[in-house]
């Protein structure tokens, strides 16, 4: 029995050595080198188109008088050429008569000369571009106001006229405007009535410190009764026109006695 076991064990051992030596001596092959691949090209975002430049241009020239039309233009430069801009206007005085939503507007300036700063500001807003584009521009034009009647009076005593001239001089000293006085003789006024009273008024105003160049005097002709009109006229404005009611040719046989006042 022992002899049989002794023979079998070597056989099993030999069998074991014969089956597994290949596994015990296995050598791995070379590691494959990876094939290089081109790096993907980075994607660039398109650059945003810059916002356009907006400006407002008023019509050329100076001396826009109250009531004259004036033109304002919106100049839009640059930006996305594919955009159809939306345009909205606003004016500080006067009325837009044409072109409300276009690049060019026409404004009736009536009343603008009576505002505190005597000017029209035209402001434009432009839309349709990128949200970050805040597109707004303004232009201002000075307006010459129309002549404004300050007051009038008829034939008065000399001391009353002097009082009125002092009051008028105080007003003119605080105003940049000029004064025009239109004198009318009455149908029965003495010869030289208008010229002498106008000269006296100018003399009293200059005595109060008003430069003579700021005082305009106009012989307006004749009315039924004597009258003196006082007008405040801005620099550049047309002076008022006389409005006589009697033709000079109808005045006959006037006395030569000089006016009693001056």
Buried (B, 14 or more C-beta within 10 A) or exposed (E): EEEEEEEEEEEEEEEEEEEEEEEEEEEEEEEEEEEEEEEEEEEEEEEEBEBBEBEBBBEEEEEBBBBBBBBBBBEBEEBBEEBEBEBEBEBBBBEBEEBEEEBEBBBBBBBBBEBEEBBBBBBBBBEBBEEEBEBEBEBBBBBBBBBBEBEEEEBBEBEEBBEBBEEBBEBBEEEEBBBBBBBBBBBEBBBBBBBBBBBBBBEBBBEBEBEEEBBBBBBBBBBEBBBBBBBBBBEEBEEBEBEBEBEEEEBEEBEEEEBEBB
